[in-house]
Amino acid sequence: MGKARLLVVEDDPDISNMLKIYFSGLDYDVDVALRGNDALEKTRQVLPHLIILDIMLPDIDGYEVCRNLRTSTRTSHIPVIFLTQKDERSDKLQGLELGADDYITKPFDIEELKLRVKGAIRRSERESLTDPRSGLPAGRLIEEQLRRIIREEDWALADLRIGDFASFNDVYGFVAGDDVLRFSAMLLGEVVDEHGTTNDFIGHAGGDNFIIISTDEAVRKTVKVIKERFDEEVQTHYNFMDREQGFVQAPNADGEMVQSPLMTMTAGVVSPKEHRFADIREITEMAAEARRNDTKTEA
């Protein structure tokens, strides 16, 4: 996996800079927000794997930030560790009731905080809550969303997959492949923010496969823009020669070098307006079939 992303929400620049330097030295990708609203905006732009959140902030307090994160479908899964000068039992309970994963009091032991951060991220991955490469909800969280929508009426699910991703991995390696997955996750988030709704869900179903749950009206526009932007912007992950020729030389199943197209995004959409679903497996199977038909259409 790539670097785990941390967001430090702390208005004291000495503490925030110290945490940024310390965790960056441990090979984390660290961003800092000095205000609560800035933290919410940064989280919408790029999902962190974990948030270290001070309670006392100059605009909205850490409790309100946590409440916002937990009530949004997009951010409800992100582990939160509260960081505060308060040491009262009532403050700790309030944070935990809001869904915080842990709580540490200033002045804190940096080694203890490091272990708490590692433990929270490891628990999230072990419980299949997030994909370690994209930071997006995975496994059990996707299943929970599917069980929710099957009881509702106004929804649509888009199944998206990166075509020819395996060939790219063969040629450029898995580190470059992980960069493409992170790029894809960020792109989906940007487009959903622009064309979707506040309750939209983005998940990483595994490998090169993503899902979006939105309204039937919003998802069509969202998918169209994602496909157009992905096909254009993913080309920056190739070298100049491969971009110019429009393909890569990759080994096939027999080990022979063949021409493989540049990556594209394919998508299939299903909704209860077109079909009544008996169980969640039927939703995912029909969405995957719609995506495979999209691949055939493009071919």
GUGUZA-65150 format. One record per residue (C-alpha): residue in three letters; y, z, x negated; residue number from 1. Coordinates in steps of 0.1 Angstrom, whole numbers, plus 5000, padded with zeros to 4 digits. Each point is the difference from the previous one (the first is absolute). Layout:
<rs>
<r resn="Ala" y="Y" z="Z" x="X" resi="NUM"/>
...
</rs>
This chain:
<rs>
<r resn="Met" y="5000" z="5000" x="5000" resi="1"/>
<r resn="Gly" y="5036" z="4997" x="4990" resi="2"/>
<r resn="Lys" y="5025" z="5029" x="4995" resi="3"/>
<r resn="Ala" y="5002" z="5025" x="5029" resi="4"/>
<r resn="Arg" y="5035" z="5000" x="5015" resi="5"/>
<r resn="Leu" y="5018" z="5033" x="5004" resi="6"/>
<r resn="Leu" y="5033" z="5005" x="5018" resi="7"/>
<r resn="Val" y="5019" z="5031" x="4989" resi="8"/>
<r resn="Val" y="5025" z="5012" x="5026" resi="9"/>
<r resn="Glu" y="5022" z="5025" x="4983" resi="10"/>
<r resn="Asp" y="5038" z="5003" x="5000" resi="11"/>
<r resn="Asp" y="5002" z="5020" x="4967" resi="12"/>
<r resn="Pro" y="5003" z="4972" x="4973" resi="13"/>
<r resn="Asp" y="4986" z="5022" x="4973" resi="14"/>
<r resn="Ile" y="4968" z="5007" x="5019" resi="15"/>
<r resn="Ser" y="4996" z="4964" x="5013" resi="16"/>
<r resn="Asn" y="5005" z="4985" x="4966" resi="17"/>
<r resn="Met" y="4977" z="5025" x="4984" resi="18"/>
<r resn="Leu" y="4973" z="4991" x="5026" resi="19"/>
<r resn="Lys" y="5006" z="4963" x="4995" resi="20"/>
<r resn="Ile" y="4996" z="5002" x="4962" resi="21"/>
<r resn="Tyr" y="4970" z="5023" x="5002" resi="22"/>
<r resn="Phe" y="4980" z="4981" x="5026" resi="23"/>
<r resn="Ser" y="5009" z="4966" x="4985" resi="24"/>
<r resn="Gly" y="4986" z="5013" x="4967" resi="25"/>
<r resn="Leu" y="4967" z="5006" x="5019" resi="26"/>
<r resn="Asp" y="5000" z="4963" x="5011" resi="27"/>
<r resn="Tyr" y="5013" z="5005" x="5035" resi="28"/>
<r resn="Asp" y="5026" z="4976" x="5015" resi="29"/>
<r resn="Val" y="5028" z="5024" x="5009" resi="30"/>
<r resn="Asp" y="5030" z="4994" x="5023" resi="31"/>
<r resn="Val" y="5026" z="5026" x="5008" resi="32"/>
<r resn="Ala" y="5021" z="5006" x="5032" resi="33"/>
<r resn="Leu" y="5028" z="5025" x="5000" resi="34"/>
<r resn="Arg" y="5004" z="5001" x="5038" resi="35"/>
<r resn="Gly" y="4976" z="5001" x="5029" resi="36"/>
<r resn="Asn" y="5011" z="4968" x="5017" resi="37"/>
<r resn="Asp" y="4997" z="4982" x="4966" resi="38"/>
<r resn="Ala" y="4965" z="5013" x="4998" resi="39"/>
<r resn="Leu" y="4991" z="4986" x="5034" resi="40"/>
<r resn="Glu" y="5016" z="4966" x="4992" resi="41"/>
<r resn="Lys" y="4981" z="4998" x="4966" resi="42"/>
<r resn="Thr" y="4968" z="5009" x="5017" resi="43"/>
<r resn="Arg" y="5004" z="4972" x="5025" resi="44"/>
<r resn="Gln" y="5006" z="4975" x="4972" resi="45"/>
<r resn="Val" y="4971" z="5010" x="4977" resi="46"/>
<r resn="Leu" y="4973" z="5025" x="5012" resi="47"/>
<r resn="Pro" y="4995" z="5027" x="4974" resi="48"/>
<r resn="His" y="4965" z="5015" x="4994" resi="49"/>
<r resn="Leu" y="5016" z="5035" x="5002" resi="50"/>
<r resn="Ile" y="5034" z="5016" x="5007" resi="51"/>
<r resn="Ile" y="5013" z="5031" x="4982" resi="52"/>
<r resn="Leu" y="5026" z="5013" x="5025" resi="53"/>
<r resn="Asp" y="5027" z="5026" x="4996" resi="54"/>
<r resn="Ile" y="5008" z="5019" x="5032" resi="55"/>
<r resn="Met" y="5037" z="5006" x="4993" resi="56"/>
<r resn="Leu" y="5017" z="4966" x="5000" resi="57"/>
<r resn="Pro" y="5037" z="4991" x="5005" resi="58"/>
<r resn="Asp" y="4996" z="4980" x="5032" resi="59"/>
<r resn="Ile" y="4968" z="5006" x="5019" resi="60"/>
<r resn="Asp" y="4976" z="5027" x="4988" resi="61"/>
<r resn="Gly" y="4965" z="4994" x="4987" resi="62"/>
<r resn="Tyr" y="4985" z="5011" x="5033" resi="63"/>
<r resn="Glu" y="5018" z="4972" x="5018" resi="64"/>
<r resn="Val" y="4989" z="4975" x="4974" resi="65"/>
<r resn="Cys" y="4964" z="5011" x="5004" resi="66"/>
<r resn="Arg" y="5003" z="4999" x="5038" resi="67"/>
<r resn="Asn" y="5012" z="4964" x="4998" resi="68"/>
<r resn="Leu" y="4972" z="4990" x="4976" resi="69"/>
<r resn="Arg" y="4973" z="5016" x="5022" resi="70"/>
<r resn="Thr" y="5013" z="4984" x="5033" resi="71"/>
<r resn="Ser" y="5001" z="4964" x="4985" resi="72"/>
<r resn="Thr" y="4967" z="4980" x="5001" resi="73"/>
<r resn="Arg" y="5010" z="4984" x="4967" resi="74"/>
<r resn="Thr" y="5004" z="5032" x="4981" resi="75"/>
<r resn="Ser" y="4980" z="5027" x="5017" resi="76"/>
<r resn="His" y="4972" z="4999" x="4974" resi="77"/>
<r resn="Ile" y="5021" z="5006" x="4969" resi="78"/>
<r resn="Pro" y="4992" z="5034" x="4983" resi="79"/>
<r resn="Val" y="5031" z="5023" x="4998" resi="80"/>
<r resn="Ile" y="5004" z="5030" x="4976" resi="81"/>
<r resn="Phe" y="5030" z="5022" x="5009" resi="82"/>
<r resn="Leu" y="5021" z="5013" x="4972" resi="83"/>
<r resn="Thr" y="5024" z="5028" x="5008" resi="84"/>
<r resn="Gln" y="5017" z="5032" x="4988" resi="85"/>
<r resn="Lys" y="4989" z="5018" x="5031" resi="86"/>
<r resn="Asp" y="4969" z="5022" x="4999" resi="87"/>
<r resn="Glu" y="4999" z="5013" x="5035" resi="88"/>
<r resn="Arg" y="4968" z="4997" x="5020" resi="89"/>
<r resn="Ser" y="5018" z="4985" x="5030" resi="90"/>
<r resn="Asp" y="5015" z="4972" x="4979" resi="91"/>
<r resn="Lys" y="4965" z="4992" x="4986" resi="92"/>
<r resn="Leu" y="4985" z="5000" x="5034" resi="93"/>
<r resn="Gln" y="5027" z="4977" x="5014" resi="94"/>
<r resn="Gly" y="4993" z="4974" x="4973" resi="95"/>
<r resn="Leu" y="4963" z="5001" x="5005" resi="96"/>
<r resn="Glu" y="5004" z="4997" x="5038" resi="97"/>
<r resn="Leu" y="5020" z="4968" x="4994" resi="98"/>
<r resn="Gly" y="4970" z="4986" x="4981" resi="99"/>
<r resn="Ala" y="5009" z="5007" x="4964" resi="100"/>
<r resn="Asp" y="4970" z="5000" x="4977" resi="101"/>
<r resn="Asp" y="5011" z="5026" x="4976" resi="102"/>
<r resn="Tyr" y="5029" z="5024" x="4991" resi="103"/>
<r resn="Ile" y="5013" z="5011" x="4966" resi="104"/>
<r resn="Thr" y="5029" z="5024" x="4994" resi="105"/>
<r resn="Lys" y="5028" z="4997" x="4974" resi="106"/>
<r resn="Pro" y="5000" z="5009" x="4972" resi="107"/>
<r resn="Phe" y="4967" z="4982" x="4997" resi="108"/>
<r resn="Asp" y="4974" z="4995" x="4973" resi="109"/>
<r resn="Ile" y="5001" z="4962" x="4993" resi="110"/>
<r resn="Glu" y="4963" z="5000" x="4990" resi="111"/>
<r resn="Glu" y="4991" z="5016" x="5034" resi="112"/>
<r resn="Leu" y="5021" z="4973" x="5018" resi="113"/>
<r resn="Lys" y="4982" z="4973" x="4980" resi="114"/>
<r resn="Leu" y="4966" z="5013" x="5012" resi="115"/>
<r resn="Arg" y="5012" z="5003" x="5036" resi="116"/>
<r resn="Val" y="5013" z="4964" x="4999" resi="117"/>
<r resn="Lys" y="4967" z="4987" x="4985" resi="118"/>
<r resn="Gly" y="4980" z="5019" x="5025" resi="119"/>
<r resn="Ala" y="5019" z="4988" x="5030" resi="120"/>
<r resn="Ile" y="4998" z="4963" x="4989" resi="121"/>
<r resn="Arg" y="4963" z="5004" x="4992" resi="122"/>
<r resn="Arg" y="4993" z="5016" x="5035" resi="123"/>
<r resn="Ser" y="5018" z="4972" x="5017" resi="124"/>
<r resn="Glu" y="4980" z="4973" x="4982" resi="125"/>
<r resn="Arg" y="4967" z="5019" x="5004" resi="126"/>
<r resn="Glu" y="5005" z="5003" x="5037" resi="127"/>
<r resn="Ser" y="5007" z="4963" x="5002" resi="128"/>
<r resn="Leu" y="5035" z="5006" x="5012" resi="129"/>
<r resn="Thr" y="5017" z="4976" x="4977" resi="130"/>
<r resn="Asp" y="4991" z="4971" x="4977" resi="131"/>
<r resn="Pro" y="5008" z="5011" x="4964" resi="132"/>
<r resn="Arg" y="5014" z="4966" x="4991" resi="133"/>
<r resn="Ser" y="5024" z="4993" x="5029" resi="134"/>
<r resn="Gly" y="5006" z="5035" x="5012" resi="135"/>
<r resn="Leu" y="4995" z="4987" x="5036" resi="136"/>
<r resn="Pro" y="4978" z="5018" x="5026" resi="137"/>
<r resn="Ala" y="4963" z="4991" x="4997" resi="138"/>
<r resn="Gly" y="4966" z="5010" x="5014" resi="139"/>
<r resn="Arg" y="5002" z="5029" x="5024" resi="140"/>
<r resn="Leu" y="5037" z="4995" x="5007" resi="141"/>
<r resn="Ile" y="4994" z="4964" x="5011" resi="142"/>
<r resn="Glu" y="4971" z="5011" x="5022" resi="143"/>
<r resn="Glu" y="5023" z="5025" x="5016" resi="144"/>
<r resn="Gln" y="5026" z="4974" x="5009" resi="145"/>
<r resn="Leu" y="4973" z="4977" x="5014" resi="146"/>
<r resn="Arg" y="4987" z="5028" x="5022" resi="147"/>
<r resn="Arg" y="5035" z="5006" x="5012" resi="148"/>
<r resn="Ile" y="5009" z="4964" x="5009" resi="149"/>
<r resn="Ile" y="4968" z="4992" x="5018" resi="150"/>
<r resn="Arg" y="5011" z="5023" x="5027" resi="151"/>
<r resn="Glu" y="5034" z="4983" x="5003" resi="152"/>
<r resn="Glu" y="5013" z="4967" x="5013" resi="153"/>
<r resn="Asp" y="5030" z="4987" x="4980" resi="154"/>
<r resn="Trp" y="4987" z="4995" x="4965" resi="155"/>
<r resn="Ala" y="4989" z="4973" x="4977" resi="156"/>
<r resn="Leu" y="4980" z="5002" x="4967" resi="157"/>
<r resn="Ala" y="5005" z="4975" x="4972" resi="158"/>
<r resn="Asp" y="4972" z="4997" x="4974" resi="159"/>
<r resn="Leu" y="5015" z="4986" x="4967" resi="160"/>
<r resn="Arg" y="4981" z="4990" x="4969" resi="161"/>
<r resn="Ile" y="5011" z="4986" x="4966" resi="162"/>
<r resn="Gly" y="4982" z="4966" x="4996" resi="163"/>
<r resn="Asp" y="4986" z="4992" x="4965" resi="164"/>
<r resn="Phe" y="5008" z="5035" x="4988" resi="165"/>
<r resn="Ala" y="4966" z="5003" x="4982" resi="166"/>
<r resn="Ser" y="5008" z="4969" x="4979" resi="167"/>
<r resn="Phe" y="5033" z="5015" x="4990" resi="168"/>
<r resn="Asn" y="4982" z="5032" x="4989" resi="169"/>
<r resn="Asp" y="4975" z="4979" x="4980" resi="170"/>
<r resn="Val" y="5028" z="4983" x="4981" resi="171"/>
<r resn="Tyr" y="5027" z="5026" x="4997" resi="172"/>
<r resn="Gly" y="4980" z="5032" x="5001" resi="173"/>
<r resn="Phe" y="4999" z="5031" x="5023" resi="174"/>
<r resn="Val" y="5032" z="5015" x="4988" resi="175"/>
<r resn="Ala" y="5019" z="4969" x="5011" resi="176"/>
<r resn="Gly" y="4979" z="5000" x="5032" resi="177"/>
<r resn="Asp" y="5012" z="5035" x="5008" resi="178"/>
<r resn="Asp" y="5036" z="4989" x="4995" resi="179"/>
<r resn="Val" y="4994" z="4973" x="5027" resi="180"/>
<r resn="Leu" y="4986" z="5027" x="5024" resi="181"/>
<r resn="Arg" y="5031" z="5022" x="4994" resi="182"/>
<r resn="Phe" y="5023" z="4970" x="5005" resi="183"/>
<r resn="Ser" y="4982" z="4991" x="5032" resi="184"/>
<r resn="Ala" y="5003" z="5036" x="5013" resi="185"/>
<r resn="Met" y="5038" z="5000" x="4993" resi="186"/>
<r resn="Leu" y="5004" z="4965" x="5016" resi="187"/>
<r resn="Leu" y="4982" z="5011" x="5032" resi="188"/>
<r resn="Gly" y="5023" z="5031" x="5001" resi="189"/>
<r resn="Glu" y="5032" z="4980" x="4996" resi="190"/>
<r resn="Val" y="4991" z="4974" x="5026" resi="191"/>
<r resn="Val" y="4987" z="5026" x="5025" resi="192"/>
<r resn="Asp" y="5033" z="5020" x="4995" resi="193"/>
<r resn="Glu" y="5020" z="4968" x="5008" resi="194"/>
<r resn="His" y="4980" z="4985" x="5028" resi="195"/>
<r resn="Gly" y="4976" z="5027" x="5013" resi="196"/>
<r resn="Thr" y="5005" z="5033" x="5019" resi="197"/>
<r resn="Thr" y="5005" z="5036" x="4988" resi="198"/>
<r resn="Asn" y="4965" z="5008" x="5011" resi="199"/>
<r resn="Asp" y="4982" z="4972" x="4981" resi="200"/>
<r resn="Phe" y="4970" z="5009" x="4979" resi="201"/>
<r resn="Ile" y="4991" z="4983" x="4967" resi="202"/>
<r resn="Gly" y="4966" z="5007" x="4985" resi="203"/>
<r resn="His" y="4980" z="4989" x="4969" resi="204"/>
<r resn="Ala" y="4965" z="4993" x="5013" resi="205"/>
<r resn="Gly" y="4986" z="4995" x="4965" resi="206"/>
<r resn="Gly" y="5001" z="4974" x="4972" resi="207"/>
<r resn="Asp" y="5023" z="4972" x="5010" resi="208"/>
<r resn="Asn" y="5000" z="5009" x="5037" resi="209"/>
<r resn="Phe" y="5029" z="5015" x="5019" resi="210"/>
<r resn="Ile" y="5008" z="5007" x="5037" resi="211"/>
<r resn="Ile" y="5031" z="5004" x="5021" resi="212"/>
<r resn="Ile" y="5001" z="5016" x="5034" resi="213"/>
<r resn="Ser" y="5031" z="4992" x="5020" resi="214"/>
<r resn="Thr" y="5010" z="4987" x="5034" resi="215"/>
<r resn="Asp" y="4988" z="4966" x="5011" resi="216"/>
<r resn="Glu" y="5035" z="4986" x="4999" resi="217"/>
<r resn="Ala" y="5010" z="5013" x="4966" resi="218"/>
<r resn="Val" y="4967" z="4993" x="4981" resi="219"/>
<r resn="Arg" y="5002" z="4962" x="5004" resi="220"/>
<r resn="Lys" y="5034" z="4998" x="4983" resi="221"/>
<r resn="Thr" y="4990" z="5026" x="4974" resi="222"/>
<r resn="Val" y="4969" z="4981" x="4990" resi="223"/>
<r resn="Lys" y="5018" z="4967" x="4998" resi="224"/>
<r resn="Val" y="5026" z="5014" x="4976" resi="225"/>
<r resn="Ile" y="4974" z="5018" x="4979" resi="226"/>
<r resn="Lys" y="4980" z="4968" x="4995" resi="227"/>
<r resn="Glu" y="5031" z="4980" x="4990" resi="228"/>
<r resn="Arg" y="5014" z="5026" x="4976" resi="229"/>
<r resn="Phe" y="4966" z="5008" x="4984" resi="230"/>
<r resn="Asp" y="4991" z="4964" x="4993" resi="231"/>
<r resn="Glu" y="5034" z="4995" x="4983" resi="232"/>
<r resn="Glu" y="5005" z="5033" x="4982" resi="233"/>
<r resn="Val" y="4964" z="5006" x="4988" resi="234"/>
<r resn="Gln" y="5005" z="4971" x="4976" resi="235"/>
<r resn="Thr" y="5020" z="5022" x="4977" resi="236"/>
<r resn="His" y="4967" z="5017" x="4991" resi="237"/>
<r resn="Tyr" y="4987" z="4968" x="4984" resi="238"/>
<r resn="Asn" y="5011" z="4985" x="4967" resi="239"/>
<r resn="Phe" y="5022" z="4969" x="4998" resi="240"/>
<r resn="Met" y="4971" z="4975" x="4994" resi="241"/>
<r resn="Asp" y="4979" z="5013" x="5030" resi="242"/>
<r resn="Arg" y="5031" z="4999" x="5023" resi="243"/>
<r resn="Glu" y="5008" z="4965" x="4990" resi="244"/>
<r resn="Gln" y="4965" z="4986" x="5005" resi="245"/>
<r resn="Gly" y="4994" z="5020" x="5031" resi="246"/>
<r resn="Phe" y="4966" z="5014" x="4991" resi="247"/>
<r resn="Val" y="4981" z="5021" x="4975" resi="248"/>
<r resn="Gln" y="4968" z="4992" x="4981" resi="249"/>
<r resn="Ala" y="4975" z="5027" x="5011" resi="250"/>
<r resn="Pro" y="4962" z="5003" x="4997" resi="251"/>
<r resn="Asn" y="4979" z="4994" x="5031" resi="252"/>
<r resn="Ala" y="4968" z="5017" x="5009" resi="253"/>
<r resn="Asp" y="4981" z="4979" x="4974" resi="254"/>
<r resn="Gly" y="5025" z="5008" x="4973" resi="255"/>
<r resn="Glu" y="5015" z="4966" x="5000" resi="256"/>
<r resn="Met" y="5038" z="4997" x="4997" resi="257"/>
<r resn="Val" y="5015" z="4985" x="5032" resi="258"/>
<r resn="Gln" y="5035" z="4996" x="5014" resi="259"/>
<r resn="Ser" y="5009" z="5029" x="5023" resi="260"/>
<r resn="Pro" y="5032" z="4998" x="5022" resi="261"/>
<r resn="Leu" y="5028" z="5025" x="4996" resi="262"/>
<r resn="Met" y="4999" z="5030" x="5023" resi="263"/>
<r resn="Thr" y="5011" z="4998" x="5036" resi="264"/>
<r resn="Met" y="5001" z="5025" x="5029" resi="265"/>
<r resn="Thr" y="4979" z="4993" x="5030" resi="266"/>
<r resn="Ala" y="5001" z="5019" x="5033" resi="267"/>
<r resn="Gly" y="4984" z="5004" x="5033" resi="268"/>
<r resn="Val" y="5015" z="5018" x="5030" resi="269"/>
<r resn="Val" y="4982" z="5016" x="5031" resi="270"/>
<r resn="Ser" y="5014" z="5019" x="5029" resi="271"/>
<r resn="Pro" y="4988" z="5014" x="5034" resi="272"/>
<r resn="Lys" y="5020" z="4973" x="5017" resi="273"/>
<r resn="Glu" y="4973" z="4975" x="4989" resi="274"/>
<r resn="His" y="4969" z="5022" x="5000" resi="275"/>
<r resn="Arg" y="4988" z="5034" x="5012" resi="276"/>
<r resn="Phe" y="4984" z="5019" x="4972" resi="277"/>
<r resn="Ala" y="4970" z="5023" x="5004" resi="278"/>
<r resn="Asp" y="5002" z="5017" x="4966" resi="279"/>
<r resn="Ile" y="5020" z="5000" x="4968" resi="280"/>
<r resn="Arg" y="4975" z="4979" x="4981" resi="281"/>
<r resn="Glu" y="5005" z="4972" x="5025" resi="282"/>
<r resn="Ile" y="5038" z="5001" x="4992" resi="283"/>
<r resn="Thr" y="4994" z="4996" x="4963" resi="284"/>
<r resn="Glu" y="4973" z="4974" x="5004" resi="285"/>
<r resn="Met" y="5021" z="4978" x="5023" resi="286"/>
<r resn="Ala" y="5031" z="5004" x="4978" resi="287"/>
<r resn="Ala" y="4979" z="4990" x="4969" resi="288"/>
<r resn="Glu" y="4987" z="4969" x="5019" resi="289"/>
<r resn="Ala" y="5035" z="4990" x="5010" resi="290"/>
<r resn="Arg" y="5010" z="5003" x="4963" resi="291"/>
<r resn="Arg" y="4971" z="4978" x="4989" resi="292"/>
<r resn="Asn" y="5011" z="4974" x="5025" resi="293"/>
<r resn="Asp" y="5035" z="5002" x="4985" resi="294"/>
<r resn="Thr" y="4984" z="4992" x="4966" resi="295"/>
<r resn="Lys" y="4982" z="4970" x="5015" resi="296"/>
<r resn="Thr" y="5033" z="4988" x="5016" resi="297"/>
<r resn="Glu" y="5018" z="5001" x="4967" resi="298"/>
<r resn="Ala" y="4972" z="4983" x="4982" resi="299"/>
</rs>
